[in-house]
Structures are given as structure tokens and as C-alpha cells.
């Protein structure tokens, strides 16, 4: 048995040991229960006393139990925020149904096929950019409220860019210009959209 995976700094590993040659299995150091599958997350549920996925540990100290509950709650909140941010940015980049050319489904031309392939590649590239942008924002901006604010401003900016040259777009550009926004200077973020 080993104490913890080499690359893990999760506090839960102070209360569990890895079972060698058994993928994602661990043993609770408080009650010696073997936890199969789920890795450190299932160990946290065991230590926190949250029933459902695994039996609750009956010998864990109250402070450890509380700490594990906090870790699980923090993880759930972080996942929800990432999901919400991903949905916000993803929705702003998805094509509307009237933008997608259907072509002749029985006898598509080479042009139709090429056009659809280019649109798919463009959407795939946009999704990768979205993932990268989300990842960058989450790493560079520690405050969740500020992350939400940036996400909202990006959403407004993207809506305005589709009407490039229109008064709305010009107003939004002036309103969202990173040079005039203290938040962008605070975190040294420069976004080129």
C-alpha cells in the first residue's frame, strides 16, 4: 500500500492509502474500509459521512468530517460555475437554425458539402477557443463574481459584434473597451475578440 498518488496534493489523502495494483482503490486509515473505484472523491464522501456512493466512516474525527464536507461542497460549486460559464459562452457562439444551410439532402453538391464541412470546422475551432478562454479566465481571475462579470461582458460584446458598424455595436465597443475597464487592468487581461 502507498500513502498517496505521486502527483496528488489533495488533503483527503492524509486519511487514506492507495491500494497498489488496484485502480482507483483506497483504504480509509480511520476504519480500514476498502473503497473500490471513484478515487479520492469517493474517499471524501466516505470520510464526510455522505451516504449513497459509499458507506460512511464511523471512526473519522469531527473536524476531518467537516473538512471533507467543505471540500465536496467547494468542488460542487466550482463545477457549477464552470458549467454555467461554459454554457454562457457556448450559447453565444452557437449557430441559429436559420444560419445553417441545409442544401439538397438527396443530391448535395460539392459546394454544399464543402460549406457544411467548413462550418463544422469553424464551430469546432470556436469551441476550442471557448474552452481556452474559460480556462484562462478561471486561472487568472480568482474571484468568482468577477469571473461572472467578465462572462456577462463578453456575452454583451459578442452580441454587439454581430451587428458590426451599427450604432449598437459602436456603443457596446465603447462601453466594453478593456482600456476603460478597471477590472481588466486589475487582472492584466487583454482579450482580443
C-alpha positions as a Markdown table, in Angstrom:
| # | Residue | x | y | z |
|---|---|---|---|---|
| 1 | Unk | 0.0 | 0.0 | 0.0 |
| 2 | Unk | 1.1 | 3.5 | -0.8 |
| 3 | Unk | 0.3 | 6.7 | 1.1 |
| 4 | Unk | -0.9 | 8.9 | -1.9 |
| 5 | Unk | -0.5 | 9.2 | -5.6 |
| 6 | Unk | 2.7 | 10.9 | -6.6 |
| 7 | Unk | 1.0 | 13.9 | -8.2 |
| 8 | Unk | -1.8 | 14.5 | -5.7 |
| 9 | Unk | -1.8 | 17.2 | -3.1 |
| 10 | Unk | -5.4 | 16.6 | -2.1 |
| 11 | Unk | -5.9 | 16.8 | 1.7 |
| 12 | Unk | -8.1 | 13.7 | 1.7 |
| 13 | Unk | -5.0 | 11.6 | 1.0 |
| 14 | Unk | -3.9 | 12.3 | 4.6 |
| 15 | Unk | -6.8 | 10.0 | 5.6 |
| 16 | Unk | -6.5 | 7.3 | 3.0 |
| 17 | Unk | -3.9 | 5.0 | 1.4 |
| 18 | Unk | -3.8 | 3.8 | -2.2 |
| 19 | Unk | -4.1 | 0.1 | -2.8 |
| 20 | Unk | -1.3 | -0.9 | -5.2 |
| 21 | Unk | -2.3 | -2.7 | -8.3 |
| 22 | Unk | -6.0 | -1.8 | -7.8 |
| 23 | Unk | -7.1 | 1.1 | -10.0 |
| 24 | Unk | -8.9 | 3.9 | -8.0 |
| 25 | Unk | -9.0 | 1.9 | -4.8 |
| 26 | Unk | -8.1 | 3.2 | -1.4 |
| 27 | Unk | -8.3 | 2.3 | 2.3 |
| 28 | Unk | -9.5 | 4.6 | 5.0 |
| 29 | Unk | -6.9 | 5.0 | 7.7 |
| 30 | Unk | -9.5 | 5.5 | 10.4 |
| 31 | Unk | -11.7 | 2.5 | 9.9 |
| 32 | Unk | -9.7 | 0.3 | 7.4 |
| 33 | Unk | -12.6 | 0.1 | 5.0 |
| 34 | Unk | -11.5 | -0.5 | 1.4 |
| 35 | Unk | -13.1 | 1.8 | -1.1 |
| 36 | Unk | -13.2 | 0.5 | -4.6 |
| 37 | Unk | -13.4 | 2.9 | -7.6 |
| 38 | Unk | -14.1 | 6.6 | -7.5 |
| 39 | Unk | -10.6 | 7.6 | -6.4 |
| 40 | Unk | -10.1 | 10.4 | -3.9 |
| 41 | Unk | -13.7 | 11.7 | -4.5 |
| 42 | Unk | -15.3 | 8.6 | -3.1 |
| 43 | Unk | -12.8 | 8.6 | -0.2 |
| 44 | Unk | -14.0 | 12.2 | 0.6 |
| 45 | Unk | -17.7 | 11.0 | 0.6 |
| 46 | Unk | -16.7 | 8.1 | 2.9 |
| 47 | Unk | -14.9 | 10.5 | 5.3 |
| 48 | Unk | -17.6 | 13.2 | 5.1 |
| 49 | Unk | -20.3 | 10.6 | 6.0 |
| 50 | Unk | -22.3 | 11.2 | 2.9 |
| 51 | Unk | -24.2 | 8.1 | 2.1 |
| 52 | Unk | -25.2 | 6.9 | -1.3 |
| 53 | Unk | -22.0 | 6.1 | -3.2 |
| 54 | Unk | -20.1 | 4.6 | -0.2 |
| 55 | Unk | -20.7 | 3.6 | 3.4 |
| 56 | Unk | -19.9 | 6.5 | 5.9 |
| 57 | Unk | -16.9 | 6.2 | 8.1 |
| 58 | Unk | -17.9 | 5.8 | 11.8 |
| 59 | Unk | -14.4 | 6.5 | 13.2 |
| 60 | Unk | -13.5 | 9.7 | 11.5 |
| 61 | Unk | -12.8 | 12.7 | 13.8 |
| 62 | Unk | -15.5 | 15.5 | 13.5 |
| 63 | Unk | -13.0 | 18.1 | 12.2 |
| 64 | Unk | -11.9 | 15.8 | 9.4 |
| 65 | Unk | -15.6 | 15.0 | 8.6 |
| 66 | Unk | -16.3 | 18.8 | 8.4 |
| 67 | Unk | -13.2 | 19.4 | 6.2 |
| 68 | Unk | -14.3 | 16.7 | 3.8 |
| 69 | Unk | -17.8 | 18.1 | 3.6 |
| 70 | Unk | -16.4 | 21.5 | 2.8 |
| 71 | Unk | -14.1 | 20.1 | 0.1 |
| 72 | Unk | -17.1 | 18.3 | -1.6 |
| 73 | Unk | -19.2 | 21.5 | -1.4 |
| 74 | Unk | -16.4 | 23.6 | -2.8 |
| 75 | Unk | -15.9 | 21.2 | -5.7 |
| 76 | Unk | -19.6 | 21.1 | -6.5 |
| 77 | Unk | -19.8 | 25.0 | -6.5 |
| 78 | Unk | -16.7 | 25.2 | -8.7 |
| 79 | Unk | -18.1 | 22.6 | -11.2 |
| 80 | Unk | -21.4 | 24.5 | -11.3 |
| 81 | Unk | -19.7 | 27.8 | -12.0 |
| 82 | Unk | -17.5 | 26.3 | -14.8 |
| 83 | Unk | -20.6 | 24.7 | -16.3 |
| 84 | Unk | -22.6 | 28.0 | -16.1 |
| 85 | Unk | -19.7 | 29.9 | -17.7 |
| 86 | Unk | -19.3 | 27.2 | -20.4 |
| 87 | Unk | -23.0 | 27.4 | -21.2 |
| 88 | Unk | -23.0 | 31.2 | -21.3 |
| 89 | Unk | -20.1 | 31.3 | -23.7 |
| 90 | Unk | -21.2 | 28.3 | -25.7 |
| 91 | Unk | -24.7 | 29.7 | -26.2 |
| 92 | Unk | -23.3 | 32.9 | -27.6 |
| 93 | Unk | -21.3 | 31.1 | -30.2 |
| 94 | Unk | -23.8 | 28.5 | -31.4 |
| 95 | Unk | -25.3 | 29.0 | -34.8 |
| 96 | Unk | -29.0 | 29.7 | -35.1 |
| 97 | Unk | -31.1 | 27.4 | -37.2 |
| 98 | Unk | -31.6 | 29.9 | -40.0 |
| 99 | Unk | -27.8 | 30.3 | -40.3 |
| 100 | Unk | -27.3 | 26.6 | -41.2 |
| 101 | Unk | -27.7 | 25.8 | -44.9 |
| 102 | Unk | -29.5 | 22.6 | -45.4 |
| 103 | Unk | -28.8 | 22.1 | -49.2 |
| 104 | Unk | -30.4 | 19.3 | -51.2 |
| 105 | Unk | -30.3 | 16.3 | -48.8 |
| 106 | Unk | -30.9 | 13.8 | -51.7 |
| 107 | Unk | -28.3 | 15.2 | -54.1 |
| 108 | Unk | -25.9 | 17.6 | -52.3 |
| 109 | Unk | -23.5 | 19.5 | -54.4 |
| 110 | Unk | -19.8 | 19.6 | -53.7 |
| 111 | Unk | -20.2 | 23.2 | -52.7 |
| 112 | Unk | -22.9 | 22.2 | -50.1 |
| 113 | Unk | -20.6 | 19.5 | -48.7 |
| 114 | Unk | -17.6 | 21.9 | -48.5 |
| 115 | Unk | -19.7 | 24.6 | -46.9 |
| 116 | Unk | -21.1 | 22.3 | -44.2 |
| 117 | Unk | -17.6 | 20.9 | -43.5 |
| 118 | Unk | -16.2 | 24.4 | -43.2 |
| 119 | Unk | -19.0 | 25.3 | -40.8 |
| 120 | Unk | -18.3 | 22.2 | -38.7 |
| 121 | Unk | -14.6 | 23.0 | -38.5 |
| 122 | Unk | -15.4 | 26.6 | -37.6 |
| 123 | Unk | -17.7 | 25.5 | -34.8 |
| 124 | Unk | -15.1 | 23.1 | -33.6 |
| 125 | Unk | -12.5 | 25.8 | -33.5 |
| 126 | Unk | -14.9 | 28.2 | -31.7 |
| 127 | Unk | -15.5 | 25.5 | -29.1 |
| 128 | Unk | -11.7 | 25.1 | -28.5 |
| 129 | Unk | -11.3 | 28.8 | -28.2 |
| 130 | Unk | -14.2 | 28.9 | -25.8 |
| 131 | Unk | -12.6 | 26.2 | -23.7 |
| 132 | Unk | -9.3 | 28.0 | -23.7 |
| 133 | Unk | -10.9 | 31.3 | -22.8 |
| 134 | Unk | -12.8 | 29.8 | -19.9 |
| 135 | Unk | -9.7 | 28.1 | -18.7 |
| 136 | Unk | -7.7 | 31.3 | -18.9 |
| 137 | Unk | -10.4 | 33.4 | -17.1 |
| 138 | Unk | -10.6 | 30.8 | -14.3 |
| 139 | Unk | -6.9 | 30.7 | -13.8 |
| 140 | Unk | -6.2 | 34.4 | -14.0 |
| 141 | Unk | -9.2 | 35.7 | -12.1 |
| 142 | Unk | -9.6 | 34.1 | -8.7 |
| 143 | Unk | -12.8 | 35.9 | -7.7 |
| 144 | Unk | -15.9 | 34.0 | -8.9 |
| 145 | Unk | -18.1 | 37.2 | -9.0 |
| 146 | Unk | -15.5 | 38.9 | -11.3 |
| 147 | Unk | -15.5 | 35.8 | -13.5 |
| 148 | Unk | -19.3 | 36.1 | -13.8 |
| 149 | Unk | -18.9 | 39.8 | -14.6 |
| 150 | Unk | -16.4 | 39.1 | -17.3 |
| 151 | Unk | -18.6 | 36.4 | -18.8 |
| 152 | Unk | -21.6 | 38.8 | -18.9 |
| 153 | Unk | -19.5 | 41.5 | -20.6 |
| 154 | Unk | -18.2 | 39.0 | -23.1 |
| 155 | Unk | -21.8 | 38.0 | -23.9 |
| 156 | Unk | -22.8 | 41.6 | -24.4 |
| 157 | Unk | -19.7 | 42.2 | -26.6 |
| 158 | Unk | -20.4 | 39.2 | -28.7 |
| 159 | Unk | -24.0 | 40.2 | -29.3 |
| 160 | Unk | -22.8 | 43.6 | -30.5 |
| 161 | Unk | -20.1 | 42.3 | -32.8 |
| 162 | Unk | -22.7 | 40.5 | -35.0 |
| 163 | Unk | -24.1 | 44.0 | -35.9 |
| 164 | Unk | -20.6 | 45.4 | -36.7 |
| 165 | Unk | -20.9 | 49.0 | -37.8 |
| 166 | Unk | -24.4 | 49.5 | -36.4 |
| 167 | Unk | -24.9 | 52.1 | -33.6 |
| 168 | Unk | -25.4 | 49.3 | -31.1 |
| 169 | Unk | -22.1 | 47.8 | -31.9 |
| 170 | Unk | -20.3 | 51.1 | -31.6 |
| 171 | Unk | -21.9 | 51.8 | -28.2 |
| 172 | Unk | -21.0 | 48.4 | -26.9 |
| 173 | Unk | -17.5 | 48.7 | -28.1 |
| 174 | Unk | -17.1 | 52.0 | -26.3 |
| 175 | Unk | -18.8 | 50.5 | -23.2 |
| 176 | Unk | -16.7 | 47.3 | -23.1 |
| 177 | Unk | -13.4 | 48.7 | -24.2 |
| 178 | Unk | -10.8 | 46.9 | -22.0 |
| 179 | Unk | -8.7 | 50.1 | -21.8 |
| 180 | Unk | -11.5 | 51.8 | -19.9 |
| 181 | Unk | -12.4 | 48.9 | -17.7 |
| 182 | Unk | -10.6 | 48.8 | -14.3 |
| 183 | Unk | -11.4 | 45.1 | -13.9 |
| 184 | Unk | -9.2 | 44.2 | -16.9 |
| 185 | Unk | -6.3 | 46.2 | -15.6 |
| 186 | Unk | -6.6 | 44.6 | -12.2 |
| 187 | Unk | -6.0 | 41.2 | -13.6 |
| 188 | Unk | -3.8 | 42.2 | -16.6 |
| 189 | Unk | -6.2 | 40.5 | -19.0 |
| 190 | Unk | -6.2 | 41.6 | -22.6 |
| 191 | Unk | -8.9 | 39.9 | -24.7 |
| 192 | Unk | -8.8 | 40.2 | -28.5 |
| 193 | Unk | -12.2 | 39.1 | -29.8 |
